[in-house]
Amino acid sequence: MLNLFSIENPEKSWEWMIFLAKKYSDMFWEGTKLTLFIAILGTLLGFVLGYVVGIIQDAKINQGDNIIKKLFVRLLKIIASIYVEIFRDTPMIVQAMIIYFGIRMQAHIDITPVSAGILVTVLNTGAYMAETVRGGIGSIDLGQREGAWAMGMSPMKTMLYIVLPQAFKNIIPEMANTFLTNLKMTSVLNVIAVQELFMAAKTVGGNYYKYFESYLVIAVIYFVLCFAFNKVFIYIEKKMQGKNDYALAVEYMDNQ
């Protein structure tokens, strides 16, 4: 019986895929771990940043506020808008080059490629999540805020305890999509020498000039990762939605 994992003289493409995956399994594994590390950490920190920026963008300036508060809030909103527009309207690969070489050459800080890659992912994610968070906050009925204010809750407490928990449930699908996008977009970080999964495939392919087969190997890895995480996010989303087989109290009383 043919042992698929003991091919020593590969000829066909699928044989080369198995040969490369086996011989350079450690390199592919290290690349996969670094890809996951950057994607997970970058998404989580970017989500926090996006939440903060989204709240700033949604902040209201009331007529009764003093002039200092008005100027401060307006300045924050301008800064947030500029940040979002810059990172949403430029490619991540360009952002990586500018941030990495800019920090090293202009700020004279010896930042590592991995640190720069995480920073780029955080800033990019934060810009996209800010718009998502703002949309999620806007989807909450204004009457809930007014009811909380009528009960004596401050605008800050209303946002923290009433609005944001509901908005979080609404933006979970987009957060999942952002993470899956980051998982794949880490491949562009090879331009600043981050040894992630794509860089591993590029190195392996160069050893035997089998780039096609090497990239097919990581295509399988990316597919498995994205497929698995997508199923996990779908499960989490269903759990957070709660049961849908309950009956309203009004309906129950009408049936009595």
Beta strands, then each sheet from edge to edge (+ up, - down):
end
